[in-house]
Amino acid sequence: MAKQTGVITLKGPVGRLSFYKTKDGYLAREKGGVEKSRIMNDPRFARTRENIREFTDNANSSKLLRDALRPVISKIGDRRLNLRITQLMMQVLKSDESSVRGDRRVKMGNWDLLKDMELNAGSSLSSTLFFDIQTADSPSAWQVQTPAFFPGDMIAIPNGATHYRLSATGVAVDFDSGIRSVSAASTGALSVLDAAVPQSLSVDKAPLSGSHFVYLLTVEFIQIVNGVEYAINNGAHNAAKILDTSKTS
């Protein structure tokens, strides 16, 4: 390991040398590692090539799902959500029992592993809404029914929130074509001071085109001032949960 001396310090790669800073000062090392051509052709790296294929499928599949969920994710203040989705999708991939190692695919795995996933680890739906939530699934629609309740008793309302909004969302993805689609229904802004009447949110399945589906319920907190909506703490208190999943292939 080479150590830099003198008044000139470098960081980053220069040719085959990489310069970096540590607690012991500025150091330099020669670029190493196995060449890509060897990894892709040497029989001794067969396991590595298998891992690369599965990692690539998981990365592409996770990105497609995240993109489809963007209307929901954009309201959720969880910086680690993308990582958690990728980790859970890898579990789905590894549950593929019909493919050999290296050829396992997310689309062939147990899609139900996504069910009950909380999209905001810091503010789960289970710790935000305290009333019973009923769901109903039919060929044409996915529905969420909520009872009558008083928000102050049945919702964990964050400071500053004057209103909340409940939304039911359906998302469909096709991992072969890369197609994604979304359909949603919302209550609109509801005052935290007014008693809520029973609600039925119906997600129309007609716009959903794909082979794998997830259905979520979201609660969003807002502050309305002079008719203008403002997010509360960048969505840190908003919650969303995957309540149902299905797939056609």
Summary of the structure (lengths in Angstrom):
residues: 249
radius of gyration: 24.0
end to end distance: 53.7
largest distance: 74.1
contacts: 723
relative contact order: 0.15
helix: 26%
strand: 35%
